Amino acid sequence: MTKISIVGATTWGTTLAIVNAIGNQENEIFLLTRSQDETTKLENENQNSKFLPGYSFPNNINITNSKSEALENTDLVILAVPSITFRENLTNIKDFISSNSILLSATKGIEISSGLRMTQIIKNEISNVSDQNICVLSGPNLAKEIIQGKPCSSVVASSDENTINTVQEILNSELFRLYGNTDIIGVEIAGAMKNITAIASGISDGLNFGDNAKSSLITRGLAEMTRLGVAMGAKQPTFSGLAGMGDLIATCSSPQSRNTQLGMRLGQGETLKNIQSSMVNVAEGVSTTKAVINISKSMKINMPLAEAVFKVLFENIKPLDAYKSLMNRTTKLEI
């Protein structure tokens, strides 16, 4: 029996728990909550009514707020919390992590204050786990489609192929196909930056610009994430795979994407403050935009699309004016 612990009763954390419990019934799964009140509510309702109402917990899922119960002697720890609280969550659990556990980040984002990726934060905070046991999960994974039993694929990235194989054996199922990649930097940068492009794509939809404009934004977003990722040490082919283009297509095309929805509402004239206050889930693209602009400036990398999104989010530039600034840039060769 394999013990899996999922930190965070978020939409994604709950989805991963339920899908794995159904697809791999021999696994014992622990869903670690923030408090006894949250644990009691989930247990009494036998579902996560806040994020995924109507989907019952299988019998092999254990809901707990006990860190020792959830994390000690665990084969795989999955971190499924927002990037803005990622370090805080690690600080709270690090004394309970076993040295032989594999730590899998399922969070797509970059820390604003440090510019670090999630696996880098894990290395900072969890000293007793080797680098080979730290990995990341990313890809075109819209949680509500997955929880409905619709098939998908994803990527697990690690510097160690044995770790990749182990995670594949634990999580792969008929509905959740898991590929491997040794390019951790590329997979994480792609997973984080696609949310910036999704906001831009949503703004385009909100302005009713049509599919030609959206296609252009997605393509230029891919170029920007590749440019920054390669400069940071990533491998270019990664951005043509599931973590790059695959995730971009899903996120920018689906009304289920919270980042696309946020962008659409911005394009329709709503303020960022009002949009965020009305959302149940976190739109990671907002904080990622700020982090990416900090990184690109320090590395002197040109990121016009990300800069335009930043100006709409944080400098009160109107979406239409941001669009005009992109279209009126000096012409250049595409590649």
C-alpha positions as CSV (number, residue, x, y, z in Angstrom):
1,M,0.0,0.0,0.0
2,T,1.3,3.5,-1.0
3,K,0.6,6.4,1.4
4,I,-0.1,9.7,-0.3
5,S,-0.5,13.0,1.6
6,I,-2.0,16.0,-0.1
7,V,-1.4,19.4,1.6
8,G,-4.3,21.7,0.8
9,A,-8.0,21.0,0.6
10,T,-8.1,23.3,-2.4
11,T,-10.0,22.6,-5.7
12,W,-6.8,21.1,-7.2
13,G,-5.8,19.3,-4.0
14,T,-9.2,17.8,-3.5
15,T,-9.4,16.8,-7.2
16,L,-6.0,15.0,-7.0
17,A,-7.1,13.2,-3.9
18,I,-10.4,11.9,-5.3
19,V,-9.1,11.0,-8.8
20,N,-6.2,9.1,-7.3
21,A,-8.4,7.4,-4.8
22,I,-10.7,6.2,-7.5
23,G,-8.0,5.3,-10.1
24,N,-5.6,3.6,-7.6
25,Q,-7.8,2.1,-4.9
26,E,-4.8,0.3,-3.2
27,N,-3.4,3.7,-2.2
28,E,-4.1,5.2,1.2
29,I,-4.7,9.0,0.8
30,F,-4.6,11.7,3.5
31,L,-6.0,15.2,2.7
32,L,-4.4,17.6,5.2
33,T,-6.6,20.5,6.1
34,R,-5.8,23.8,8.0
35,S,-8.0,23.3,11.0
36,Q,-10.2,20.9,13.0
37,D,-13.2,22.9,11.9
38,E,-12.4,22.4,8.2
39,T,-11.8,18.7,8.9
40,T,-15.1,18.3,10.7
41,K,-17.0,20.1,7.9
42,L,-15.4,17.9,5.1
43,E,-16.0,14.7,7.1
44,N,-19.6,15.5,8.0
45,E,-20.5,16.5,4.4
46,N,-18.3,13.8,2.8
47,Q,-17.4,16.3,0.1
48,N,-15.7,19.6,-0.4
49,S,-18.8,21.7,-0.8
50,K,-16.9,25.0,-1.1
51,F,-14.8,24.0,-4.1
52,L,-16.2,20.8,-5.5
53,P,-19.9,20.3,-4.4
54,G,-21.4,17.0,-5.4
55,Y,-18.3,14.9,-5.5
56,S,-18.1,12.5,-2.5
57,F,-14.9,11.3,-0.9
58,P,-14.0,7.7,-1.6
59,N,-13.5,5.4,1.4
60,N,-9.7,5.4,1.0
61,I,-9.4,9.2,1.6
62,N,-8.6,10.2,5.2
63,I,-9.4,13.8,6.1
64,T,-7.2,15.2,8.9
65,N,-5.6,18.3,10.3
66,S,-3.0,16.3,12.2
67,K,0.4,16.9,10.5
68,S,1.9,13.9,12.1
69,E,-0.9,11.6,11.0
70,A,-0.8,12.9,7.5
71,L,2.9,13.2,6.8
72,E,4.9,10.8,8.8
73,N,6.2,7.8,6.8
74,T,4.5,9.1,3.6
75,D,5.7,7.9,0.3
76,L,4.5,10.9,-1.7
77,V,3.6,14.4,-0.4
78,I,1.7,16.6,-2.9
79,L,1.7,20.3,-2.2
80,A,-1.5,21.9,-3.7
81,V,-1.7,25.3,-2.1
82,P,-1.6,28.8,-3.6
83,S,1.9,30.1,-4.4
84,I,1.4,33.1,-2.1
85,T,1.1,30.8,0.9
86,F,3.4,28.1,-0.4
87,R,6.4,28.9,1.9
88,E,4.2,29.4,4.9
89,N,2.6,26.0,4.4
90,L,6.1,24.4,4.1
91,T,7.2,26.1,7.3
92,N,4.2,24.6,9.1
93,I,4.8,21.0,8.0
94,K,8.6,20.7,7.6
95,D,9.2,19.1,11.0
96,F,6.8,16.3,10.1
97,I,8.3,15.4,6.6
98,S,10.1,12.1,6.4
99,S,13.6,12.2,4.8
100,N,12.6,9.4,2.3
101,S,9.4,11.1,1.2
102,I,9.0,12.4,-2.4
103,L,7.8,16.0,-2.4
104,L,5.7,17.0,-5.4
105,S,4.7,20.6,-6.1
106,A,1.3,20.9,-7.8
107,T,1.4,24.7,-7.5
108,K,1.9,26.9,-10.6
109,G,3.5,30.2,-9.6
110,I,6.6,32.2,-8.7
111,E,7.3,33.8,-5.3
112,I,7.1,37.6,-5.7
113,S,9.6,38.5,-3.0
114,S,12.4,36.1,-4.0
115,G,11.6,35.2,-7.6
116,L,12.0,31.6,-6.7
117,R,10.1,28.7,-8.2
118,M,8.1,26.4,-5.9
119,T,10.7,23.6,-6.0
120,Q,13.4,26.1,-5.1
121,I,11.3,27.1,-2.1
122,I,11.0,23.4,-1.1
123,K,14.8,23.2,-1.1
124,N,15.0,26.3,1.0
125,E,12.6,25.1,3.6
126,I,12.9,21.3,3.8
127,S,16.5,20.4,4.6
128,N,16.1,16.7,5.2
129,V,14.9,15.7,1.7
130,S,17.4,15.3,-1.1
131,D,17.1,17.2,-4.4
132,Q,16.4,14.0,-6.2
133,N,13.1,13.6,-4.2
134,I,11.8,17.0,-5.2
135,C,9.6,17.3,-8.3
136,V,6.8,19.2,-9.9
137,L,3.5,18.4,-11.6
138,S,2.1,20.5,-14.4
139,G,0.1,20.4,-17.6
140,P,-3.3,21.1,-19.1
141,N,-5.3,20.0,-16.0
142,L,-8.6,21.8,-15.6
143,A,-9.8,20.4,-12.3
144,K,-13.5,20.3,-13.0
145,E,-13.0,18.3,-16.1
146,I,-10.8,15.8,-14.3
147,I,-13.2,15.4,-11.4
148,Q,-15.9,14.6,-13.9
149,G,-13.9,11.7,-15.1
150,K,-12.7,13.2,-18.4
151,P,-9.2,12.0,-19.5
152,C,-6.2,14.2,-19.4
153,S,-2.4,14.1,-19.4
154,S,0.2,15.8,-17.3
155,V,3.9,16.0,-16.7
156,V,6.0,15.2,-13.7
157,A,9.5,16.8,-13.7
158,S,12.5,15.8,-11.6
159,S,16.2,15.8,-11.9
160,D,16.1,12.1,-11.1
161,E,14.4,9.6,-13.5
162,N,13.9,7.1,-10.8
163,T,11.8,9.7,-8.9
164,I,9.8,10.4,-12.1
165,N,9.2,6.7,-12.6
166,T,8.0,6.3,-9.0
167,V,5.5,9.2,-9.2
168,Q,4.2,7.8,-12.5
169,E,3.6,4.4,-10.9
170,I,1.8,6.0,-8.0
171,L,-0.4,8.5,-9.9
172,N,-0.9,7.2,-13.4
173,S,-4.3,5.8,-14.2
174,E,-6.7,5.3,-17.2
175,L,-7.9,8.9,-16.9
176,F,-4.7,10.6,-15.7
177,R,-1.8,9.8,-18.0
178,L,1.5,11.1,-16.6
179,Y,4.6,11.8,-18.7
180,G,8.1,12.5,-17.4
181,N,10.5,15.4,-18.0
182,T,13.9,16.2,-16.4
183,D,13.6,19.9,-17.1
184,I,12.2,21.2,-13.8
185,I,12.9,24.8,-14.7
186,G,11.1,24.7,-18.0
187,V,8.0,22.9,-16.6
188,E,7.7,25.3,-13.7
189,I,8.2,28.5,-15.7
190,A,5.8,27.3,-18.4
191,G,3.2,26.4,-15.7
192,A,3.5,29.8,-14.0
193,M,3.7,32.0,-17.1
194,K,0.8,30.5,-19.0
195,N,-1.5,32.2,-16.5
196,I,-0.2,35.6,-17.6
197,T,-1.1,34.8,-21.2
198,A,-4.5,33.5,-20.0
199,I,-5.2,36.9,-18.4
200,A,-4.2,38.6,-21.7
201,S,-6.4,36.2,-23.7
202,G,-9.3,36.8,-21.3
203,I,-8.9,40.6,-21.7
204,S,-9.1,40.1,-25.5
205,D,-12.3,38.1,-25.1
206,G,-13.7,40.8,-22.8
207,L,-13.0,43.4,-25.5
208,N,-14.6,41.1,-28.1
209,F,-11.6,41.0,-30.3
210,G,-12.2,37.5,-31.7
211,D,-10.2,34.4,-32.3
212,N,-7.5,35.9,-34.5
213,A,-6.4,38.2,-31.7
214,K,-6.5,35.4,-29.2
215,S,-4.4,33.2,-31.4
216,S,-1.8,36.0,-31.7
217,L,-1.7,36.5,-27.9
218,I,-1.3,32.8,-27.2
219,T,1.5,32.5,-29.8
220,R,3.4,35.6,-28.5
221,G,2.8,34.4,-24.9
222,L,4.5,31.2,-25.8
223,A,7.4,33.1,-27.3
224,E,7.8,35.1,-24.1
225,M,7.7,32.2,-21.7
226,T,10.2,30.3,-23.9
227,R,12.5,33.4,-24.0
228,L,12.5,33.8,-20.2
229,G,12.6,30.1,-19.4
230,V,15.6,29.4,-21.7
231,A,17.4,32.4,-20.2
232,M,16.8,30.9,-16.7
233,G,18.2,27.6,-17.8
234,A,15.2,25.7,-19.2
235,K,15.2,23.5,-22.3
236,Q,13.4,25.0,-25.3
237,P,11.5,21.8,-26.3
238,T,9.7,21.8,-22.9
239,F,7.7,24.8,-24.0
240,S,6.3,22.8,-27.0
241,G,5.0,20.1,-24.7
242,L,2.2,19.6,-22.3
243,A,3.5,22.0,-19.6
244,G,3.9,24.7,-22.3
245,M,1.7,24.8,-25.3
246,G,-0.6,22.1,-23.9
247,D,-1.4,24.1,-20.8
248,L,-1.6,27.4,-22.8
249,I,-4.3,25.9,-25.1
250,A,-6.4,24.6,-22.2
251,T,-6.1,27.6,-20.0
252,C,-6.6,30.3,-22.7
253,S,-9.5,28.4,-24.4
254,S,-11.6,27.3,-21.4
255,P,-14.2,29.4,-19.5
256,Q,-13.3,27.2,-16.5
257,S,-9.9,29.0,-16.3
258,R,-10.0,31.4,-13.4
259,N,-7.2,33.5,-15.0
260,T,-9.0,33.7,-18.3
261,Q,-12.2,34.7,-16.5
262,L,-10.3,37.4,-14.5
263,G,-9.0,38.8,-17.8
264,M,-12.4,38.7,-19.4
265,R,-13.9,40.7,-16.6
266,L,-11.0,43.2,-16.7
267,G,-11.7,43.6,-20.5
268,Q,-15.3,44.3,-19.7
269,G,-14.4,47.1,-17.3
270,E,-14.4,45.6,-13.8
271,T,-11.7,46.5,-11.4
272,L,-9.1,43.9,-10.2
273,K,-10.1,44.5,-6.6
274,N,-13.8,43.7,-7.2
275,I,-13.0,40.7,-9.3
276,Q,-10.6,39.1,-6.8
277,S,-13.1,39.8,-3.9
278,S,-15.8,37.8,-5.8
279,M,-13.6,34.8,-6.6
280,V,-13.6,31.6,-4.5
281,N,-10.3,30.4,-5.9
282,V,-7.0,32.3,-6.4
283,A,-6.1,33.5,-9.9
284,E,-2.3,32.7,-9.8
285,G,-1.6,34.9,-12.8
286,V,-1.9,38.1,-10.8
287,S,1.0,37.5,-8.5
288,T,3.0,35.7,-11.2
289,T,2.8,38.7,-13.4
290,K,4.4,40.8,-10.7
291,A,7.1,38.2,-10.1
292,V,7.9,37.7,-13.8
293,I,8.2,41.4,-14.4
294,N,10.7,41.7,-11.5
295,I,12.7,38.8,-13.0
296,S,12.6,40.1,-16.6
297,K,13.8,43.5,-15.5
298,S,16.7,42.1,-13.5
299,M,17.7,39.9,-16.4
300,K,17.0,42.6,-19.0
301,I,14.7,40.4,-21.0
302,N,12.0,42.0,-23.2
303,M,8.5,40.9,-22.2
304,P,6.0,43.2,-23.9
305,L,2.9,41.0,-23.3
306,A,3.7,40.5,-19.7
307,E,4.4,44.2,-19.3
308,A,1.1,45.1,-20.8
309,V,-0.8,42.7,-18.4
310,F,1.2,44.2,-15.5
311,K,0.1,47.7,-16.5
312,V,-3.5,46.7,-16.6
313,L,-3.3,44.9,-13.3
314,F,-1.2,47.3,-11.2
315,E,-0.9,50.7,-13.0
316,N,-4.6,51.2,-13.9
317,I,-3.9,51.3,-17.6
318,K,-7.2,50.6,-19.5
319,P,-7.2,47.2,-21.4
320,L,-7.8,48.9,-24.7
321,D,-4.9,51.2,-24.2
322,A,-2.7,48.3,-23.3
323,Y,-3.8,46.5,-26.5
324,K,-2.9,49.6,-28.6
325,S,0.5,49.9,-27.0
326,L,1.2,46.3,-28.1
327,M,-0.1,46.8,-31.7
328,N,1.8,50.1,-32.2
329,R,5.3,48.7,-31.2
330,T,8.1,48.9,-33.8
331,T,7.7,46.1,-36.3
332,K,10.3,43.3,-36.2
333,L,11.0,39.7,-37.5
334,E,8.8,37.1,-35.8
335,I,11.6,34.6,-35.1
